[in-house]
Amino acid sequence: MDNETGLRADAQRNRERIVAAAETIFLEQGAGASLEEVARRAGVGIGTLYRRFPSREVLLAAAWNVRLLNFAQVSRAGDDARDPFSTMCAFLEGLVRNTQIWRGLASSLGTVLQSGTPGCMAVTEEGRRLLIRGQEAGSFRSDITFDDIVYIVIAVSLAAEQENASTTRIAHLVDLFLNGIQAQ
């Protein structure tokens, strides 16, 4: 969904302007910012915005795509030296920190991750890989799914957003949640 092929050159430029405007406005006003304002700043009509991005979550995912691709790549590259539990902690802490980029993003995280952008798919694939790795090593219960992990990230992200949490606080909250899914 993120890389639309076959778009006319002007449609592709409009799409790129919408994503750039969305990134700026979401930074300024949060994930709940007016989509009409995004369209205005991009220099397009609201109909053009909705043709390319049928929902707020699809636009959030497109604007977040590159950051998520980078995050998934760094996570995958950095897990060889750590045990599965520490690797999952680092992944969850990083994902929570990434949700803090825009105020209000945490509440849409589950839907955003299902949007199909390359970044969302990469993060989902990485999270599932880490979970399976941990389950195979006996670090995590076998009945935990990636959806459960997403709920943990949403809960920690919402708490972190409410209290404007520091990195240390985020790590503490993730640790509390993960200790609940460790195999006994």
C-alpha positions in Angstrom: 0.0 0.0 0.0 2.9 2.4 0.8 4.5 2.2 -2.7 1.8 2.7 -5.1 3.0 1.6 -8.5 1.5 2.9 -11.7 0.6 6.3 -10.4 0.8 9.2 -12.8 3.7 11.5 -12.0 1.4 14.2 -10.7 -0.5 11.7 -8.5 2.8 10.4 -7.1 3.9 14.0 -6.3 0.6 14.6 -4.6 1.1 11.4 -2.6 4.6 12.4 -1.5 3.4 15.9 -0.6 0.6 14.5 1.5 3.0 12.2 3.4 5.5 15.0 4.0 2.8 17.4 5.2 1.4 14.6 7.5 4.8 14.0 9.1 5.2 17.7 9.8 1.6 18.2 11.1 1.7 15.0 13.2 4.9 16.2 14.8 3.3 19.6 15.6 -0.2 18.5 16.6 -0.1 14.8 17.2 -1.7 11.8 15.4 -5.2 13.2 15.8 -4.4 16.4 13.8 -6.9 17.6 11.2 -6.6 15.7 7.9 -8.1 18.8 6.3 -5.0 20.7 7.5 -2.8 17.9 6.1 -4.5 18.3 2.7 -4.2 22.1 2.8 -0.5 22.1 3.6 0.1 19.5 0.9 -1.7 21.7 -1.6 -4.3 19.2 -2.4 -8.0 18.7 -1.8 -9.4 16.5 0.9 -10.7 14.1 -1.7 -7.2 13.6 -3.1 -6.0 12.8 0.4 -8.7 10.3 0.9 -8.2 8.7 -2.5 -4.6 7.9 -1.5 -5.2 7.3 2.2 -8.7 6.1 2.9 -8.2 6.3 6.7 -6.1 8.2 9.2 -4.4 5.0 10.2 -3.3 4.4 6.6 -1.8 7.9 6.5 -0.1 7.4 9.8 1.4 4.2 8.6 2.7 5.9 5.4 4.2 8.7 7.3 5.8 6.3 9.8 7.0 3.8 7.2 10.7 4.8 6.9 11.1 5.0 10.6 9.6 1.5 11.1 11.8 0.0 8.3 14.9 1.4 10.0 13.7 0.2 13.4 13.1 -3.4 12.2 16.5 -3.5 10.4 18.3 -2.3 13.5 16.5 -4.8 15.7 17.3 -7.7 13.4 21.0 -6.7 13.2 21.4 -6.3 16.9 19.9 -9.5 18.4 22.7 -12.0 17.8 24.7 -11.0 20.9 21.7 -11.1 23.3 19.5 -13.7 24.8 15.9 -13.9 23.5 14.4 -12.2 26.6 16.8 -9.2 26.3 16.2 -9.0 22.6 12.5 -8.9 23.0 12.9 -6.2 25.8 15.0 -4.1 23.4 12.4 -4.6 20.6 9.4 -3.6 22.8 11.2 -0.6 24.3 12.2 0.6 20.8 8.7 0.2 19.5 7.2 2.1 22.4 9.8 4.9 21.9 8.8 5.0 18.2 5.1 5.4 19.1 6.0 8.4 21.2 7.1 10.3 18.0 3.5 11.6 17.6 1.2 12.2 20.5 -1.9 10.0 20.1 -0.2 7.4 17.9 -0.3 4.7 20.6 -4.1 4.4 20.5 -4.0 3.6 16.8 -1.0 1.3 16.9 -2.8 -2.0 16.3 -4.7 -0.7 13.2 -1.6 1.1 11.9 0.5 -2.1 12.1 -2.1 -3.9 10.0 -2.0 -1.3 7.2 0.4 -3.2 4.9 3.1 -0.7 4.5 6.6 -2.1 4.1 7.6 -0.7 7.5 4.6 -2.1 9.3 5.1 -5.5 7.7 8.9 -5.4 8.6 8.1 -4.6 12.3 5.4 -7.3 12.5 7.7 -9.9 10.9 10.6 -8.9 13.3 8.3 -9.1 16.3 7.0 -12.5 15.3 10.5 -13.7 14.6 11.7 -12.6 18.1 8.7 -14.1 19.7 9.2 -17.5 18.0 12.9 -17.4 18.8 12.1 -16.8 22.5 9.4 -19.5 22.5 11.8 -22.0 20.9 14.4 -21.1 23.6 11.9 -21.6 26.3 12.0 -17.9 27.3 8.3 -17.2 26.6 5.1 -19.1 27.1 4.0 -21.0 24.0 0.4 -19.5 24.1 1.7 -15.9 23.5 1.0 -14.5 20.1 2.3 -11.4 18.3 -1.1 -9.8 18.8 -0.5 -10.1 22.6 2.9 -8.4 22.1 1.1 -5.5 20.3 -1.3 -5.1 23.2 1.6 -4.9 25.6 3.2 -2.2 23.4 -0.1 -0.3 23.2 -0.6 -0.5 27.0 3.0 0.7 27.7 2.8 3.3 25.0 -0.4 4.7 26.4 1.0 4.8 29.9 4.2 6.4 28.7 2.3 9.0 26.7 0.1 9.9 29.6 3.0 10.6 31.9 5.5 11.8 29.2 7.7 8.9 30.3 11.5 8.8 30.1 13.4 6.0 28.4 14.1 4.5 31.9 10.4 4.5 32.8 9.6 2.8 29.4 12.2 0.1 30.1 10.7 -0.5 33.5 7.2 -0.8 32.2 8.3 -3.2 29.4 10.2 -5.3 32.0 7.1 -5.5 34.2 5.0 -6.7 31.3 7.6 -9.2 29.9 8.1 -10.8 33.2 4.5 -11.8 33.0 5.0 -13.7 29.8 8.2 -15.6 30.8 8.0 -19.3 30.9 7.8 -20.6 34.4 
